[in-house]
């Protein structure tokens, strides 16, 4: 038996920071399905939203978060974020994290939905990479942390509502000598689910292709409540690359520096849409771009920076400038952009200490639903959420204590490479279904059609995997589970709010100013906002 005090599933900021903090409490294993740097956190460009200046205040940050969240934010969770965020930033700065500054003063950026400059950056447009590298360096310093790359979570080891570890398929040589990999069981006192979001389930996404919501599906099948999955944030400005599902992210901060969005005729179209124009909340900008694309009969709109100082752009966004150049575009002039699936607002229901419905199982980061984001994430709140809630979860785990005894679990998985093509086919089908029927603009008609097509795939998988627990079949089932978890509450929510827009119900409806909640074996339910629902 391989036993740890903590198992961290995922290597984004929430996972790495949790591992670092947990290493002061005991022995830690970090498992990640690809390489340790394959995460949304590593690719994050925008920055970290936190109050550090005298002309800002946590209350203003809170108000901006609540406005963006469209009435579905849990205020106690937002209070925790905005008040504890500065502490976490002070901590990592003291530990050696370097944020961009000028003359010894932190440089602060402005992004959509914020009424104050409060966005910290590192390396200009490489904040995610810098802070992830910083936490990786801290993790690598600790002899009691082991990192297992190429190790895929397939299930949680749960009995009687308590988590004792993880079931995974590993090709990591530290765990298995078999070239083709094998099923591995790892045990621990505490499991931290920090596996990221679901956006790569869509055909066009800014996420790494590994980000397909495995953690959400696995937690759901283990008995956890899942909340607000219908709210998918589409980033307004992914670089448009013809015939490519991958959209290179053009940071919100670019528009924060006064870049303009132009229609086919070369005219700004956001000025008439919102008082903040290009800096309106993301859902409004993404939807406006999508409608402008339809109106222009074009697959993109134009992001123009040619009226700005070239040197400023190249110094402020060196990574984005270089990447655009690689694709044949000049960021200092004009580039084509279109929305792409970017962030999962909902996830595994967790309280202010990261606890889930299963004892000793915590959820932090994008995989979790703490009520902070409401119906729409305020730009750059995600990285600070990782720090604040991972810290709280580690501290809470000390109060919970270790396990007294561990039940036996049997190995169940096989892997048949003959099914890899089936998985690839099903993943492609589901991604196209999600883009077409549950994308930026939805309706009862599209959602019902999408669910009907998912049902056909479900019947196919039931026939294929009825007698075995095979790796590719189960991975396909998890994709299907995530797609249904998004579509079913989207069909139930007969209104438009935040990252969920119904063209047949284009206005918000206070009847639906509630959270959607899904639990295995139960119909989709609702829960009131700010009602103590998270106090468990």
C-alpha positions as CSV (number, residue, x, y, z in Angstrom):
1,X,0.0,0.0,0.0
2,X,1.3,3.4,-1.0
3,X,0.1,5.8,1.7
4,X,0.4,9.6,1.9
5,X,-0.9,12.2,4.2
6,X,-2.2,14.2,1.2
7,X,-2.9,13.4,-2.4
8,X,-3.2,16.4,-4.7
9,X,-5.0,15.8,-8.0
10,X,-3.9,18.3,-10.5
11,X,-0.9,20.6,-11.0
12,X,-2.4,24.1,-11.6
13,X,-1.9,26.9,-9.1
14,X,-4.5,25.5,-6.6
15,X,-2.8,22.1,-6.6
16,X,0.8,23.3,-6.4
17,X,0.0,25.8,-3.7
18,X,-1.9,23.2,-1.7
19,X,1.0,20.8,-2.0
20,X,3.4,23.4,-0.8
21,X,1.3,24.3,2.2
22,X,0.4,20.7,3.0
23,X,4.1,19.7,3.0
24,X,4.4,21.4,6.4
25,X,1.8,19.0,7.7
26,X,2.9,15.6,6.2
27,X,3.9,13.6,3.1
28,X,2.3,14.7,-0.2
29,X,1.7,13.2,-3.6
30,X,0.9,15.3,-6.6
31,X,-0.7,13.4,-9.5
32,X,-1.2,15.1,-12.9
33,X,-2.5,13.6,-16.1
34,X,0.1,15.0,-18.4
35,X,3.1,17.1,-17.4
36,X,3.3,19.4,-14.3
37,X,3.2,22.5,-16.4
38,X,0.1,21.5,-18.5
39,X,-2.6,23.6,-16.8
40,X,-4.8,26.6,-17.2
41,X,-2.8,28.4,-14.5
42,X,0.4,28.0,-16.4
43,X,-1.2,29.6,-19.4
44,X,-3.0,32.4,-17.6
45,X,-2.0,35.8,-19.0
46,X,-4.2,38.4,-17.3
47,X,-3.1,38.4,-13.7
48,X,-4.4,38.3,-10.2
49,X,-7.1,40.6,-8.8
50,X,-6.3,41.7,-5.3
51,X,-6.4,45.0,-3.4
52,X,-3.0,46.4,-2.8
53,X,-3.3,50.2,-3.3
54,X,-4.6,52.9,-1.0
55,X,-7.2,54.1,-3.4
56,X,-8.9,50.7,-3.6
57,X,-10.6,48.6,-0.9
58,X,-11.9,45.0,-0.4
59,X,-15.5,46.4,-0.4
60,X,-15.0,47.8,-3.9
61,X,-13.5,44.5,-5.1
62,X,-16.5,42.8,-3.6
63,X,-18.9,45.1,-5.3
64,X,-17.3,44.4,-8.7
65,X,-17.4,40.7,-8.1
66,X,-21.1,40.8,-7.1
67,X,-22.0,42.9,-10.2
68,X,-20.2,40.5,-12.5
69,X,-21.8,37.5,-10.8
70,X,-25.3,38.6,-11.7
71,X,-27.0,37.9,-8.4
72,X,-25.7,34.4,-7.8
73,X,-22.6,35.1,-5.7
74,X,-22.4,33.9,-2.2
75,X,-21.4,37.0,-0.3
76,X,-19.6,35.2,2.6
77,X,-17.4,33.5,0.0
78,X,-16.7,36.8,-1.8
79,X,-15.8,38.4,1.6
80,X,-13.3,35.6,2.3
81,X,-11.7,36.1,-1.2
82,X,-11.3,39.9,-1.1
83,X,-10.2,40.1,2.6
84,X,-7.8,37.1,2.6
85,X,-6.4,37.7,-0.9
86,X,-4.0,40.5,0.2
87,X,-2.6,38.2,2.9
88,X,-1.8,35.4,0.5
89,X,-0.1,37.9,-1.9
90,X,2.0,39.3,0.9
91,X,3.0,35.8,1.9
92,X,4.2,34.8,-1.6
93,X,6.0,38.1,-2.1
94,X,7.8,37.5,1.2
95,X,8.7,34.0,-0.1
96,X,10.2,35.5,-3.3
97,X,7.4,35.8,-5.9
98,X,8.2,38.8,-8.1
99,X,5.3,40.8,-9.5
100,X,5.8,43.6,-12.1
101,X,6.6,46.9,-10.4
102,X,7.9,50.4,-11.3
103,X,10.2,52.3,-8.9
104,X,9.4,49.8,-6.2
105,X,5.7,50.1,-6.5
106,X,3.5,47.3,-7.8
107,X,2.2,47.9,-11.3
108,X,-1.5,47.5,-11.4
109,X,-3.6,46.7,-14.5
110,X,-7.3,47.2,-15.3
111,X,-9.5,44.5,-16.7
112,X,-13.2,44.1,-17.7
113,X,-15.7,44.6,-14.8
114,X,-13.1,46.2,-12.5
115,X,-13.6,49.8,-11.4
116,X,-10.1,50.1,-10.0
117,X,-6.6,49.2,-11.2
118,X,-5.9,46.1,-9.0
119,X,-4.6,43.5,-11.4
120,X,-1.1,42.2,-10.5
121,X,1.0,40.9,-13.3
122,X,4.3,39.1,-13.6
123,X,6.4,39.1,-16.8
124,X,3.9,41.4,-18.4
125,X,1.5,38.9,-19.9
126,X,3.0,35.7,-18.3
127,X,1.5,35.9,-14.8
128,X,0.3,32.3,-14.8
129,X,3.6,30.9,-15.9
130,X,5.6,33.0,-13.4
131,X,3.5,32.2,-10.4
132,X,3.2,28.5,-11.4
133,X,7.0,28.3,-11.8
134,X,7.3,30.0,-8.4
135,X,5.1,27.4,-6.7
136,X,6.8,24.5,-8.7
137,X,10.1,25.8,-7.3
138,X,8.7,25.7,-3.7
139,X,7.3,22.2,-4.3
140,X,10.6,20.9,-5.7
141,X,12.4,22.2,-2.6
142,X,10.4,19.8,-0.4
143,X,11.7,16.3,0.0
144,X,8.3,15.0,1.3
145,X,6.5,15.9,-1.9
146,X,6.4,13.4,-4.8
147,X,5.1,14.4,-8.3
148,X,3.7,11.7,-10.5
149,X,3.2,13.0,-14.1
150,X,1.3,11.0,-16.7
151,X,-1.0,9.7,-14.0
152,X,-4.7,10.0,-14.7
153,X,-7.3,10.0,-12.0
154,X,-10.0,7.4,-12.9
155,X,-11.9,7.2,-9.6
156,X,-12.0,8.1,-5.9
157,X,-11.6,5.4,-3.3
158,X,-14.8,6.1,-1.3
159,X,-16.6,4.0,1.2
160,X,-19.5,5.1,3.5
161,X,-19.2,8.7,2.5
162,X,-15.5,8.9,3.2
163,X,-12.5,9.2,0.8
164,X,-9.4,7.1,1.4
165,X,-7.4,7.8,-1.7
166,X,-7.5,7.6,-5.5
167,X,-7.7,5.1,-8.3
168,X,-5.6,6.1,-11.3
169,X,-4.0,4.8,-14.5
170,X,-0.3,5.6,-14.5
171,X,2.5,5.5,-17.0
172,X,4.9,7.1,-14.5
173,X,8.0,5.0,-14.0
174,X,8.0,5.9,-10.3
175,X,4.7,4.0,-9.9
176,X,4.8,1.3,-12.6
177,X,7.4,-0.7,-14.6
178,X,4.9,-1.6,-17.3
179,X,5.5,0.3,-20.6
180,X,1.8,0.3,-21.3
181,X,0.9,1.6,-17.8
182,X,-1.4,0.0,-15.2
183,X,-4.0,0.8,-12.6
184,X,-2.5,2.1,-9.4
185,X,-4.3,2.7,-6.0
186,X,-2.9,5.4,-3.8
187,X,-4.1,6.0,-0.3
188,X,-4.1,9.1,1.9
189,X,-5.7,10.9,4.8
190,X,-6.9,13.8,2.6
191,X,-7.5,14.1,-1.1
192,X,-7.5,17.5,-2.8
193,X,-9.3,17.7,-6.1
194,X,-7.7,20.5,-8.0
195,X,-8.1,19.1,-11.5
196,X,-9.3,22.2,-13.3
197,X,-12.4,23.0,-15.4
198,X,-14.3,21.6,-18.4
199,X,-13.8,24.0,-21.3
200,X,-11.8,21.7,-23.5
201,X,-15.0,19.7,-23.9
202,X,-15.9,22.4,-26.4
203,X,-14.6,22.3,-30.0
204,X,-13.1,25.8,-29.7
205,X,-11.2,26.5,-26.5
206,X,-8.4,28.4,-24.9
207,X,-7.7,25.5,-22.5
208,X,-5.1,22.7,-22.7
209,X,-6.7,19.6,-24.3
210,X,-6.5,17.8,-21.0
211,X,-9.1,20.1,-19.4
212,X,-12.2,18.1,-20.0
213,X,-13.8,18.0,-16.6
214,X,-12.7,14.5,-15.4
215,X,-12.6,15.7,-11.8
216,X,-16.2,17.0,-11.9
217,X,-17.5,13.8,-13.4
218,X,-15.6,11.6,-10.9
219,X,-16.8,13.7,-8.0
220,X,-20.4,13.5,-9.3
221,X,-20.2,9.7,-9.6
222,X,-18.8,9.5,-6.1
223,X,-21.8,11.3,-4.7
224,X,-20.8,15.0,-4.5
225,X,-23.2,17.8,-5.3
226,X,-22.4,19.7,-8.5
227,X,-23.4,23.3,-8.8
228,X,-24.0,25.9,-11.5
229,X,-22.6,23.9,-14.4
230,X,-24.6,25.7,-17.1
231,X,-22.5,28.9,-16.6
232,X,-19.6,28.6,-19.1
233,X,-17.4,31.6,-19.6
234,X,-16.4,32.2,-23.2
235,X,-13.3,34.4,-23.4
236,X,-14.2,37.2,-25.8
237,X,-10.8,37.3,-27.6
238,X,-9.2,34.1,-28.7
239,X,-6.9,34.6,-31.7
240,X,-8.8,33.3,-34.7
241,X,-6.8,30.5,-36.4
242,X,-8.6,29.0,-39.4
243,X,-9.5,25.4,-39.1
244,X,-8.0,25.1,-35.6
245,X,-9.9,24.2,-32.4
246,X,-7.2,25.7,-30.3
247,X,-7.6,29.4,-29.7
248,X,-4.6,31.3,-28.4
249,X,-5.7,33.6,-25.6
250,X,-5.5,37.3,-26.2
251,X,-5.6,38.6,-22.6
252,X,-8.4,40.8,-21.3
253,X,-5.5,43.1,-20.2
254,X,-5.0,44.0,-23.9
255,X,-8.4,45.6,-23.9
256,X,-7.5,47.0,-20.5
257,X,-4.8,49.0,-22.3
258,X,-7.5,50.5,-24.6
259,X,-7.4,48.2,-27.6
260,X,-10.6,48.5,-29.7
261,X,-13.0,45.9,-31.1
262,X,-14.0,46.7,-34.7
263,X,-16.6,45.3,-37.0
264,X,-16.3,44.4,-40.7
265,X,-16.6,48.1,-41.6
266,X,-13.8,49.0,-39.2
267,X,-16.1,50.7,-36.7
268,X,-16.1,50.1,-32.9
269,X,-19.3,48.3,-31.9
270,X,-18.9,47.9,-28.1
271,X,-19.5,51.6,-27.3
272,X,-23.2,51.3,-27.9
273,X,-23.4,47.9,-26.0
274,X,-22.2,48.9,-22.5
275,X,-20.9,51.9,-20.6
276,X,-17.5,50.2,-20.2
277,X,-17.4,49.5,-24.0
278,X,-14.5,46.9,-24.6
279,X,-14.1,46.5,-20.8
280,X,-17.7,45.4,-20.2
281,X,-18.0,42.1,-18.3
282,X,-16.8,39.1,-20.3
283,X,-20.2,37.6,-21.0
284,X,-21.5,40.8,-22.6
285,X,-18.3,41.3,-24.7
286,X,-18.3,37.6,-25.8
287,X,-22.0,37.7,-26.8
288,X,-21.6,41.0,-28.6
289,X,-18.7,39.7,-30.6
290,X,-20.6,36.6,-31.5
291,X,-23.6,38.6,-32.7
292,X,-21.4,41.0,-34.6
293,X,-19.8,37.9,-36.3
294,X,-23.2,36.7,-37.4
295,X,-24.2,40.2,-38.6
296,X,-21.0,40.6,-40.6
297,X,-21.1,36.9,-41.8
298,X,-17.5,36.6,-40.6
299,X,-15.8,34.0,-38.3
300,X,-14.1,36.8,-36.4
301,X,-14.0,40.5,-35.5
302,X,-10.9,42.7,-35.4
303,X,-9.0,43.7,-32.3
304,X,-7.1,47.0,-33.2
305,X,-4.1,48.3,-31.3
306,X,-2.7,50.4,-34.1
307,X,-3.7,53.6,-32.3
308,X,-1.6,52.7,-29.3
309,X,2.1,53.1,-28.6
310,X,4.0,50.2,-30.2
311,X,6.8,50.1,-27.7
312,X,4.3,50.0,-24.8
313,X,2.5,47.0,-26.4
314,X,5.7,45.1,-27.1
315,X,7.0,45.6,-23.5
316,X,3.6,45.0,-21.8
317,X,2.7,41.9,-23.8
318,X,5.9,40.3,-25.0
319,X,4.5,36.7,-24.9
320,X,1.3,37.6,-26.8
321,X,3.3,39.7,-29.3
322,X,5.7,36.8,-30.0
323,X,2.9,34.3,-30.3
324,X,0.9,36.4,-32.7
325,X,4.1,37.0,-34.8
326,X,4.5,33.2,-34.9
327,X,1.1,32.9,-36.5
328,X,1.8,35.7,-38.9
329,X,0.1,38.6,-37.1
330,X,1.4,41.9,-35.7
331,X,-0.1,42.7,-32.3
332,X,0.7,46.4,-32.6
333,X,-1.6,46.6,-35.6
334,X,-4.8,44.5,-36.0
335,X,-5.5,40.8,-35.3
336,X,-8.6,38.6,-35.8
337,X,-10.3,37.4,-32.6
338,X,-13.4,35.3,-31.8
339,X,-14.8,33.9,-28.5
340,X,-13.7,30.5,-27.2
341,X,-14.7,28.4,-24.2
342,X,-12.4,29.5,-21.4
343,X,-13.6,29.0,-17.8
344,X,-16.1,26.7,-16.0
345,X,-17.9,28.9,-13.4
346,X,-19.6,25.9,-11.8
347,X,-18.2,22.7,-10.4
348,X,-18.0,20.5,-7.3
349,X,-19.9,22.2,-4.4
350,X,-17.4,23.1,-1.7
351,X,-17.7,25.3,1.4
352,X,-15.4,28.1,2.6
353,X,-12.9,25.6,3.8
354,X,-12.9,23.5,0.6
355,X,-14.9,20.6,2.0
356,X,-17.1,18.6,-0.3
357,X,-20.0,16.2,0.6
358,X,-17.4,13.4,1.0
359,X,-15.4,13.4,4.2
360,X,-11.6,14.0,3.6
361,X,-12.2,15.1,0.0
362,X,-11.5,18.8,-0.7
363,X,-12.1,20.7,-4.0
364,X,-10.1,23.9,-4.8
365,X,-9.7,26.0,-7.9
366,X,-11.7,25.9,-11.1
367,X,-13.0,22.4,-10.4
368,X,-14.8,23.7,-7.3
369,X,-18.0,25.8,-6.9
370,X,-17.6,28.1,-3.9
371,X,-20.2,30.6,-4.9
372,X,-17.6,33.3,-5.6
373,X,-18.1,33.5,-9.3
374,X,-21.9,33.6,-9.3
375,X,-23.1,33.4,-12.9
376,X,-20.0,35.0,-14.4
377,X,-16.4,35.2,-13.2
378,X,-14.9,38.6,-12.7
379,X,-11.7,38.8,-14.6
380,X,-8.6,37.6,-12.8
381,X,-10.5,36.4,-9.7
382,X,-9.5,32.8,-10.4
383,X,-5.9,32.7,-9.5
384,X,-6.5,34.5,-6.2
385,X,-9.3,32.0,-5.4
386,X,-6.8,29.2,-5.9
387,X,-4.5,30.7,-3.2
388,X,-7.1,31.7,-0.7
389,X,-9.2,28.5,-0.7
390,X,-6.3,26.0,-1.0
391,X,-4.8,27.7,2.0
392,X,-8.0,27.4,4.0
393,X,-8.5,23.7,2.9
394,X,-5.0,22.7,4.1
395,X,-5.6,24.4,7.5
396,X,-9.0,22.8,7.8
397,X,-7.6,19.3,7.1
398,X,-5.5,19.6,10.3
399,X,-8.7,19.9,12.3
400,X,-10.2,16.9,10.5
401,X,-7.2,14.7,11.3
402,X,-6.1,11.4,9.8
403,X,-7.9,8.2,9.1
404,X,-8.1,5.5,11.7
405,X,-8.1,2.5,9.3
406,X,-8.3,2.0,5.6
407,X,-10.7,-0.5,3.9
408,X,-9.4,-2.7,1.1
409,X,-10.2,-1.7,-2.5
410,X,-9.9,-4.0,-5.5
411,X,-8.3,-3.0,-8.8
412,X,-10.8,-2.9,-11.6
413,X,-9.5,-1.2,-14.7
414,X,-8.1,-2.6,-18.0
415,X,-6.8,-0.7,-21.0
416,X,-7.4,-1.7,-24.6
417,X,-5.7,0.5,-27.2
418,X,-8.2,-0.7,-29.7
419,X,-10.7,1.6,-28.0
420,X,-8.5,4.7,-28.3
421,X,-10.0,5.5,-31.7
422,X,-13.5,5.2,-30.3
423,X,-12.6,7.6,-27.6
424,X,-11.2,10.1,-30.1
425,X,-14.3,9.8,-32.2
426,X,-16.7,10.3,-29.3
427,X,-14.7,13.2,-27.9
428,X,-14.9,14.9,-31.3
429,X,-18.6,14.3,-31.6
430,X,-19.3,15.6,-28.1
431,X,-17.1,18.7,-28.6
432,X,-19.1,19.6,-31.8
433,X,-22.4,19.0,-30.0
434,X,-21.3,21.3,-27.2
435,X,-20.3,24.1,-29.6
436,X,-23.4,23.8,-31.7
437,X,-26.1,23.2,-29.1
438,X,-24.8,24.6,-25.8
439,X,-22.5,27.4,-26.8
440,X,-22.6,31.2,-26.3
441,X,-26.3,31.4,-27.4
442,X,-28.7,28.6,-26.5
443,X,-32.4,27.8,-26.7
444,X,-34.8,25.0,-25.7
445,X,-34.7,23.6,-29.2
446,X,-30.8,23.4,-29.4
447,X,-30.5,22.1,-25.9
448,X,-33.1,19.3,-26.4
449,X,-31.4,18.4,-29.7
450,X,-28.0,18.3,-28.0
451,X,-29.3,16.1,-25.2
452,X,-30.9,13.7,-27.7
453,X,-27.6,13.3,-29.5
454,X,-25.8,12.7,-26.2
455,X,-28.4,10.0,-25.5
456,X,-27.4,8.2,-28.7
457,X,-23.8,8.3,-27.6
458,X,-24.7,7.0,-24.2
459,X,-26.5,4.0,-25.7
460,X,-23.5,3.2,-27.8
461,X,-21.2,3.3,-24.7
462,X,-23.5,1.2,-22.7
463,X,-23.3,-1.5,-25.4
464,X,-19.5,-1.2,-25.7
465,X,-18.7,-1.2,-22.0
466,X,-21.3,-3.4,-20.4
467,X,-19.0,-6.2,-19.3
468,X,-15.7,-4.4,-18.6
469,X,-14.3,-1.4,-16.8
470,X,-12.0,-0.3,-19.6
471,X,-10.0,2.9,-19.6
472,X,-11.1,4.5,-22.9
473,X,-14.8,3.5,-22.4
474,X,-14.8,5.0,-18.9
475,X,-13.0,8.2,-20.1
476,X,-15.7,8.5,-22.8
477,X,-18.4,8.1,-20.2
478,X,-16.9,10.9,-18.2
479,X,-17.0,13.2,-21.2
480,X,-20.6,12.4,-21.7
481,X,-21.3,13.0,-18.0
482,X,-19.8,16.5,-18.1
483,X,-21.7,17.4,-21.3
484,X,-25.0,16.4,-19.6
485,X,-24.1,18.2,-16.4
486,X,-23.8,21.4,-18.5
487,X,-26.8,20.9,-20.7
488,X,-29.5,19.7,-18.2
489,X,-29.4,22.8,-15.9
490,X,-29.1,25.0,-19.0
491,X,-32.4,23.5,-20.2
492,X,-34.0,24.0,-16.8
493,X,-32.8,27.6,-16.5
494,X,-35.4,29.5,-18.6
495,X,-33.7,32.9,-18.5
496,X,-30.4,34.6,-19.5
497,X,-27.9,35.3,-16.8
498,X,-24.1,35.7,-16.9
499,X,-22.4,32.9,-18.8
500,X,-25.8,31.3,-19.7
501,X,-27.7,33.0,-22.5
502,X,-31.1,31.7,-23.9
503,X,-32.3,33.4,-27.0
504,X,-35.8,32.2,-26.2
505,X,-35.5,33.8,-22.8
506,X,-33.2,36.7,-23.3
507,X,-33.9,38.5,-20.0
508,X,-33.0,37.5,-16.5
509,X,-35.9,36.2,-14.3
510,X,-35.8,36.5,-10.5
511,X,-37.5,33.1,-10.3
512,X,-34.2,31.7,-11.4
513,X,-32.0,33.8,-9.1
514,X,-30.9,30.4,-7.5
515,X,-28.1,28.0,-7.9
516,X,-28.6,24.8,-9.9
517,X,-27.6,21.7,-8.0
518,X,-27.1,18.2,-9.4
519,X,-26.5,15.0,-7.4
520,X,-26.3,11.5,-8.8
521,X,-29.6,9.7,-8.7
522,X,-31.6,12.9,-8.2
523,X,-33.3,15.3,-10.6
524,X,-31.7,18.7,-11.1
525,X,-32.5,20.9,-8.0
526,X,-32.2,24.5,-7.0
527,X,-30.8,26.2,-3.9
528,X,-31.3,29.8,-2.7
529,X,-28.4,32.2,-2.7
530,X,-27.0,33.5,0.6
531,X,-29.1,31.0,2.5
532,X,-26.5,29.0,4.5
533,X,-26.5,26.2,1.8
534,X,-22.7,26.2,1.9
535,X,-22.4,25.8,5.6
536,X,-21.6,22.1,6.0
